[in-house]
Amino acid sequence: MKNERKTKDQLINKLVELRQRINELEKAETQRLSAPSNSRAGEQAGKRMEEES
């Protein structure tokens, strides 16, 4: 196993890097998932305005 030769500090640093990357990916996913709902809400509002006029 590759990790057997790494020091404890190296492994801790790698763990910190991976946790940061997970946080970045989770934020990106949240933004990606909220974007379509925002555009859908805008489309629905536009359709209502057209129907009312």
C-alpha positions as CSV (number, residue, x, y, z in Angstrom):
1,M,0.0,0.0,0.0
2,K,1.3,3.4,-0.9
3,N,0.3,5.1,2.3
4,E,2.5,2.8,4.4
5,R,5.5,4.8,3.5
6,K,4.0,8.2,4.1
7,T,4.5,10.0,7.4
8,K,1.6,10.8,9.8
9,D,2.0,14.5,8.9
10,Q,1.8,13.8,5.2
11,L,-1.3,11.7,5.7
12,I,-2.9,14.4,7.8
13,N,-2.1,17.1,5.2
14,K,-3.7,14.9,2.5
15,L,-6.8,14.4,4.6
16,V,-7.1,18.2,5.1
17,E,-6.8,18.7,1.3
18,L,-9.4,16.1,0.6
19,R,-11.8,17.5,3.1
20,Q,-11.4,21.0,1.5
21,R,-12.0,19.5,-1.9
22,I,-15.2,17.8,-0.7
23,N,-16.4,21.1,0.7
24,E,-15.7,22.8,-2.7
25,L,-17.6,20.1,-4.6
26,E,-20.5,20.2,-2.2
27,K,-20.8,24.0,-2.6
28,A,-20.6,23.7,-6.4
29,E,-23.3,21.0,-6.3
30,T,-25.6,23.2,-4.2
31,Q,-25.1,26.1,-6.6
32,R,-25.8,23.9,-9.6
33,L,-28.9,22.5,-8.1
34,S,-30.3,25.9,-7.0
35,A,-29.7,27.5,-10.4
36,P,-32.3,25.6,-12.4
37,S,-35.0,26.3,-9.7
38,N,-34.2,30.0,-9.8
39,S,-34.5,30.0,-13.6
40,R,-37.8,28.0,-13.4
41,A,-39.2,30.5,-11.0
42,G,-38.3,33.3,-13.3
43,E,-39.9,31.5,-16.3
44,Q,-43.1,30.9,-14.3
45,A,-43.3,34.6,-13.2
46,G,-42.8,35.6,-16.8
47,K,-45.6,33.3,-18.0
48,R,-47.9,34.7,-15.3
49,M,-47.2,38.2,-16.4
50,E,-48.0,37.3,-20.0
51,E,-51.2,35.6,-19.0
52,E,-52.3,38.6,-17.0
53,S,-51.8,41.1,-19.7
